[in-house]
Amino acid sequence: MTQEVLLNEIILYCRQHANDDIVKKYSRYFKNGYQAYGLTQDLLYAKVDEILQKPEMSMDLVIGTGRLLVRLPEYELTSFAALLLRHYHKHFTRSTFEVIGEWFETGINNWAHCDVICSEIIALFYKKGLITYLDLASWKTAENKFQRRAVPVSMIKLLKTHPNFNELFQFIDSLMMDKEREVHQGLGWFLREAWKKNPDDTEKFLLKWKDAAPRLIFQYATEKMTPDGKLRFRKEK
C-alpha cells in the first residue's frame, strides 16, 4: 500500500460518513473556523483500528501518510495522523519528534490538535527520555502560533516530575509577551497547574510579569486562587 492509496481510503471514508449536524455542533469551539467532515469519535476510532489491522501497515507508511494528512484542511484528517502515529509509540525515536515539528510547520492550525499532540504524543517523548523541554527551544519563536502554544502546554506533564520549577519558568519567560491569544491561554494553563503544585515559586514568577504580560495569562493562571489572592496580580494602573 502506498501513502496515496491510504490517504484516499481515509478521505473516502470521511466523505461517506460526513455529518453536517456534528460540524455545526463543534464549530462554536473554533473561533477561527472549523472545516470538518463531521465524523463521530466512534467512527474515527473504528477506522483507525481497521487501518492498523492491515498486514501492510508500518510506521514508515503512517509517517508518510501523516505528512499528507496534516496538510489538508479537514479536522479529522489530522486526527487520523495523530492516532495512527501514536499506535507506534514503542518505536519512537528522536527523528520521530522532528516529524511532529514538521506537522506544526505545515498543518496544525487549531488549539485542539495542538493540545492532543502535546498530551498524547509529545508527552511520550518526555516519558521515554527521547527529548527534554530544552529541545523545544526553537518552537518558542516558530511562525505557527500553535507550535509556540505547544511549548507550555506540553510542559504541563513535566510538572509531576521536574524538580526545579524555576528552570521551567525561565524557559517560558520569552513567551510571556507573545501577541497571540492561543499562546496566552496555553501559558496561563501551564502556570495554573504549576501554581497547584508550587504556589510560592509560581507566584513569584507571576508577580514579575503582572504589569507587563497580557491579562489573559493571569486570568487562566489565577483561576483557582481565592478572590483576595487574585488581587495580588492585578495590573498597576
C-alpha positions in Angstrom: 0.0 0.0 0.0 1.3 3.5 -0.9 0.8 6.7 1.1 -1.5 8.0 -1.6 -3.7 4.9 -1.5 -4.1 5.1 2.3 -4.8 8.8 2.1 -7.5 8.3 -0.5 -9.0 5.5 1.6 -9.3 7.7 4.6 -10.7 10.7 2.7 -13.3 8.4 1.0 -14.3 7.0 4.4 -14.7 10.6 5.8 -16.9 11.6 2.9 -19.1 8.5 3.2 -19.7 9.3 6.9 -19.9 13.1 6.8 -22.5 14.7 9.1 -23.3 18.4 8.9 -25.0 18.4 12.2 -21.8 17.4 14.0 -19.9 20.0 12.2 -22.3 22.7 13.3 -22.2 21.3 16.9 -18.5 21.7 17.2 -17.8 24.7 15.1 -18.6 27.0 18.1 -15.4 25.9 19.8 -13.3 27.1 16.9 -13.4 30.9 16.5 -11.1 30.9 13.5 -13.3 28.5 11.6 -13.9 24.7 11.6 -13.6 22.8 8.4 -14.6 19.2 9.0 -16.5 16.1 7.7 -18.4 15.6 11.0 -17.3 12.1 11.9 -18.3 10.8 15.3 -15.5 9.7 17.6 -16.7 6.1 17.3 -16.4 6.1 13.6 -13.0 7.8 13.7 -11.6 5.2 16.1 -13.2 2.3 14.3 -11.5 3.3 11.0 -8.1 3.7 12.8 -8.4 0.2 14.2 -9.3 -1.2 10.8 -6.3 0.5 9.2 -3.9 -0.7 11.8 -5.0 -4.3 11.3 -3.9 -4.3 7.7 -0.8 -6.5 7.3 1.0 -4.0 5.1 0.9 -1.2 7.8 4.2 0.1 9.1 5.4 3.1 11.0 7.1 4.5 7.8 3.8 4.3 6.0 2.0 6.1 8.8 4.6 8.8 8.9 4.5 9.3 5.2 0.7 9.4 5.1 0.6 11.7 8.1 2.6 14.3 6.3 0.0 14.3 3.6 -3.0 14.3 6.0 -1.9 17.2 8.2 -1.6 19.5 5.1 -5.3 19.1 4.3 -7.8 21.4 6.0 -10.5 18.9 7.3 -10.2 18.4 11.0 -10.5 14.7 11.1 -7.5 14.1 8.7 -5.0 15.4 11.2 -6.8 13.4 13.9 -6.2 10.3 11.8 -2.5 11.2 11.5 -2.1 11.6 15.3 -4.0 8.4 16.2 -2.1 6.3 13.7 1.3 7.6 14.8 0.6 7.2 18.5 0.0 3.5 17.9 3.7 3.1 17.1 4.9 4.9 20.2 7.1 1.9 21.2 9.2 2.7 18.1 9.5 6.4 18.6 13.0 7.9 18.1 14.4 11.4 18.1 13.7 11.6 14.4 10.0 10.9 15.1 9.9 14.0 17.3 11.2 16.0 14.3 8.2 14.7 12.3 5.9 16.4 14.9 7.8 19.6 14.4 7.1 19.3 10.6 3.4 18.9 11.4 3.2 22.2 13.1 5.2 23.9 10.3 2.9 22.6 7.6 -0.6 21.9 9.0 -1.5 22.2 12.7 -3.9 25.2 12.8 -6.1 24.8 15.9 -5.8 24.6 19.6 -7.5 21.1 19.9 -5.0 19.3 17.7 -2.1 21.2 19.4 -3.2 20.1 22.8 -3.9 16.5 21.9 -0.5 16.2 20.3 1.1 17.7 23.4 -0.7 15.4 25.8 -0.9 12.2 23.8 2.3 12.3 21.7 4.9 14.8 22.9 4.4 13.5 26.5 5.5 10.1 25.3 8.8 11.6 24.1 9.4 13.0 27.5 8.5 9.8 29.2 10.8 7.7 27.0 13.7 10.2 27.6 14.0 11.0 23.9 13.7 14.7 24.5 13.8 17.3 27.3 11.9 20.6 27.3 15.1 22.3 26.0 14.5 20.5 22.7 11.5 22.8 22.2 13.7 26.0 22.3 13.3 26.7 18.6 9.5 26.3 18.9 9.3 29.4 21.1 10.0 31.6 18.0 8.1 29.4 15.5 5.9 31.2 12.9 3.0 28.9 13.8 1.3 30.3 17.0 0.1 26.8 17.8 3.7 25.5 17.8 4.5 28.2 20.3 1.5 27.3 22.3 2.7 23.7 22.4 5.8 24.7 24.4 3.9 25.5 27.7 1.1 23.0 27.1 3.5 20.1 26.6 5.4 21.1 29.7 2.4 20.6 31.9 3.2 16.9 32.1 6.7 17.8 33.4 5.2 19.4 36.5 4.8 16.0 38.0 8.5 15.1 37.8 10.7 18.1 37.2 12.4 19.1 40.5 13.0 22.8 39.7 10.0 24.8 38.5 12.2 28.0 38.3 14.1 26.4 35.4 10.7 25.8 33.6 9.7 29.4 34.3 12.9 30.7 32.9 12.3 28.6 29.7 8.9 30.1 29.0 9.9 33.6 30.0 10.4 34.8 26.5 6.9 33.7 25.6 5.2 35.9 28.2 5.0 38.8 25.7 3.7 36.7 22.8 1.0 38.5 20.8 -1.4 35.6 20.2 -4.4 34.7 22.4 -3.9 31.0 22.0 -0.4 31.2 23.3 -1.6 33.3 26.3 -4.2 30.6 27.1 -1.5 27.9 26.9 0.8 29.8 29.2 -2.0 30.5 31.7 -3.0 26.9 31.7 0.6 25.8 32.4 1.0 28.4 35.2 -2.3 27.4 36.8 -1.2 23.8 37.0 2.3 24.9 38.3 0.6 27.0 41.0 -1.3 24.0 42.3 2.0 22.2 42.9 4.3 25.0 43.8 2.4 28.2 44.6 5.4 30.1 46.1 7.7 29.9 43.1 4.8 30.3 40.6 3.5 33.5 42.4 7.0 35.0 42.3 7.1 34.4 38.5 3.6 35.9 38.1 4.4 39.0 40.2 7.4 39.6 38.0 5.2 39.8 34.9 1.9 41.2 36.3 2.3 44.7 34.9 3.7 43.7 31.5 2.3 40.4 30.3 -1.2 40.0 28.7 -4.0 39.8 31.2 -5.5 36.6 29.7 -2.4 34.7 31.0 -3.3 35.9 34.5 -7.0 35.1 34.1 -6.1 31.5 33.5 -3.2 31.3 35.9 -5.1 32.7 38.9 -8.3 30.8 38.2 -8.0 28.6 41.3 -6.9 31.3 43.6 -9.1 33.0 46.2 -10.5 36.4 45.3 -8.0 38.0 47.6 -5.2 36.0 46.1 -6.1 37.1 42.6 -6.0 40.8 43.7 -2.2 40.5 44.2 -1.8 40.0 40.4 -4.0 42.9 39.3 -2.1 45.2 37.0 -1.0 48.5 38.5 -2.7 51.4 36.7 
